[in-house]
Amino acid sequence: MITEIAQIDVKPGSEKDFEAAIAKAEPIFRRCKGWKNFELHRGIEKPSRYRLHIKWETLENHTVDFRGSENFAEWRALVGPHFAAPPEVEHTDTVASF
């Protein structure tokens, strides 16, 4: 299991619209190969900063299957207008869980 972590800074004042767009995107992700779930976290100190955690079966499910699909274009059309800057994305592999 891989976790994609996307740090997303949104335009100040568009936080609620961004959160609504994320909710609308759930059906898009449900169609994606290898997608398991996602969580959206909002910063307390920086309320225009979010971290989106997405669980994928494999790294390629995100980097190849999703990024190369129509689903990605549909996703970006929903959330992209709210971005203040391009998201920073990294992937992690769980090595311990307590």
PLY file of the C-alpha trace (Angstrom):
ply
format ascii 1.0
element vertex 98
property float x
property float y
property float z
element edge 97
property int vertex1
property int vertex2
end_header
0.00 0.00 0.00
1.31 3.42 -1.01
0.21 6.77 0.39
0.32 9.78 -1.88
0.63 12.98 0.11
-0.22 16.15 -1.78
0.38 19.50 -0.11
-2.03 21.93 -1.70
-2.10 25.67 -1.08
-5.39 27.16 -2.19
-6.26 30.74 -2.97
-7.26 32.50 0.27
-11.03 32.74 0.47
-11.62 29.65 -1.71
-11.23 27.05 1.07
-14.91 26.06 1.25
-15.18 25.84 -2.55
-12.04 23.68 -2.66
-13.43 21.36 0.03
-16.67 21.05 -1.94
-14.70 20.23 -5.10
-12.81 17.50 -3.23
-16.11 15.98 -2.11
-17.36 16.02 -5.73
-14.18 14.20 -6.79
-14.87 11.06 -4.76
-16.74 9.31 -7.62
-13.79 10.03 -9.92
-11.40 8.25 -7.56
-13.78 5.33 -7.04
-13.35 4.55 -10.76
-9.54 4.48 -10.55
-7.51 1.31 -10.65
-5.85 0.64 -7.30
-7.48 3.52 -5.39
-8.38 2.66 -1.80
-9.40 5.88 0.00
-8.45 9.45 0.70
-8.46 11.95 3.55
-8.27 15.71 3.35
-6.51 17.56 6.17
-6.65 21.35 6.60
-3.87 23.28 8.30
-4.61 25.00 11.56
-1.76 27.50 11.46
-2.15 27.96 7.70
-5.86 27.44 6.91
-5.30 27.80 3.15
-2.92 24.79 3.20
-4.24 21.28 2.82
-2.72 17.84 2.77
-4.52 15.22 0.74
-3.61 11.64 1.67
-4.58 9.10 -0.98
-4.06 5.35 -0.56
-3.15 3.38 -3.68
-2.38 -0.32 -4.07
0.81 0.47 -6.02
2.86 3.52 -6.94
2.04 2.89 -10.62
-1.69 3.06 -9.86
-1.10 6.75 -9.14
1.80 7.70 -11.41
0.76 5.73 -14.51
-2.86 4.57 -14.31
-4.37 7.69 -12.74
-2.05 10.39 -14.07
-2.44 9.10 -17.63
-6.22 8.84 -17.52
-9.26 10.97 -18.23
-9.97 10.73 -14.50
-6.92 12.91 -13.84
-8.13 15.57 -16.29
-11.58 15.53 -14.69
-10.00 15.81 -11.21
-7.84 18.77 -12.17
-10.79 20.55 -13.79
-12.65 20.35 -10.47
-9.89 21.33 -8.06
-7.29 23.12 -10.18
-9.03 26.52 -10.26
-8.60 26.74 -6.47
-4.83 26.14 -6.44
-2.61 29.06 -5.43
0.42 27.08 -6.64
1.04 23.63 -8.10
0.67 20.89 -5.45
3.77 19.28 -3.98
3.40 15.50 -4.12
5.34 12.70 -2.49
4.72 9.02 -1.88
5.28 7.02 1.27
5.34 3.37 2.18
4.14 2.38 5.66
6.97 0.80 7.62
5.31 0.70 11.06
1.83 1.08 12.44
0.93 1.09 16.13
0 1
1 2
2 3
3 4
4 5
5 6
6 7
7 8
8 9
9 10
10 11
11 12
12 13
13 14
14 15
15 16
16 17
17 18
18 19
19 20
20 21
21 22
22 23
23 24
24 25
25 26
26 27
27 28
28 29
29 30
30 31
31 32
32 33
33 34
34 35
35 36
36 37
37 38
38 39
39 40
40 41
41 42
42 43
43 44
44 45
45 46
46 47
47 48
48 49
49 50
50 51
51 52
52 53
53 54
54 55
55 56
56 57
57 58
58 59
59 60
60 61
61 62
62 63
63 64
64 65
65 66
66 67
67 68
68 69
69 70
70 71
71 72
72 73
73 74
74 75
75 76
76 77
77 78
78 79
79 80
80 81
81 82
82 83
83 84
84 85
85 86
86 87
87 88
88 89
89 90
90 91
91 92
92 93
93 94
94 95
95 96
96 97
